[in-house]
Amino acid sequence: MAQTFEIAVFQGDGIGPEITGPTVDILRRMSDASSAYDLKFTDAPAGAAHYAKTGESFPAESMKIAKRADAILLSAMGLPDVRYPDGTEISPQIDLRKALTLFAGVRPVTVKAGQRTPLNMPDGKEIDFVLIRESTEGLFYTQGKGEVTPDEARETLLITREISEKLFKFTFELAANRKKAGRGPGKVTCVDKANVFRAFAFFREMFDAEAAKHPDLTSDHAYVDATALWMVQKPWDFDVMVTENMFGDILSDLGAGLMGGLGLAPSADIGLEHAVFQPCHGSAPDIAGQGVANPFAMILSAAMMLDWLGIDHNNPALIADAKRLRESVEDVVAQANVLTRDLGGNAGTIEAANAVLDTLFVA
Ligand code: ATP
């Protein structure tokens, strides 16, 4: 009997609807072809364009759809010209992260043979690591509430035991699942600045306590500055990294740079009960409406969603299809025949998504 999963879909702003359509089409095709799972999609309106039209950026009904769903697929939200009266940007994805306590930001970084990267890759080397960014506290804790006087400004970094323990448990489980899938040696690196800040010594202590519970995995520590250097010099040495919110924000863009740009960088924001899957990039208003946006980061995010659902619900067919979908995108990128403009090609969004479909179902 097929397991049924409800997916909430936030089409979002700018290029959002353009990359969501073909991604959901691919998922529907995969679901139709499988007897082990059935995906049902429900649209959840929200975002800047919705705010401009209705005066509401995140309708209560859309939050309800998100909370009820088994997983949430989101493209990108926010438009530079549409803002709240106080001038701040409209970003329901951040409201969602807070409301659903999505503490683990998962950012895979992969560079396969044949993929364009700004690095000089030694022969036979590939990059395949995951950066986990704590996403609810750290230096973002006082976001929008920092104290500023004419003479000084103050923001607070918060590291709590409650969130850190959940974060590290999640991280080691993810490393164990990767190892089981043959994707890494099962090594977790805690990225911090424990030599300077007591808060990071606290962070590290909790990391070590979780590491001690996983004798089948290895662990080490790295300072964030050295990590930035090594991500450029020897990124193939990393497996799973876990870090504080602001450090993770910066390092994940560096990771996207290694992959040849934002158009290939997927992500997930995961909590204990809910998870949102979305590309790292924004709504790209500069290219919206032209049909040229790269759908690959969104499709790779959808593959992460299938994998998460499969692991969480013990559904091997979903895990296998997640791998098939990810590898189809990787194949299209490596063959370099059908690439969008941001990757140096001239294919449109639909053409690029169709190349993935062809690899999935014809090859
Ligand atoms: P945000 O603050 O929401 O992350 P941003 O303006 O900083 O948004 P993006 O919207 O990601 O960043 O756009 C940055 C640049 O990358 C833009 O020039 C945009 O056209 C390009 N870009 C982003 N996503 C894609 C994509 N999927 N395909 C092609 N180009 C993209």
Residues whose N, C-alpha, C, O or C-beta is under 5 A from the ligand:
A	BS01	ATP	M77 L262 G263 C280 H281 G282 S283 A284 P285 D286 I287 V292 A293 N294 D342
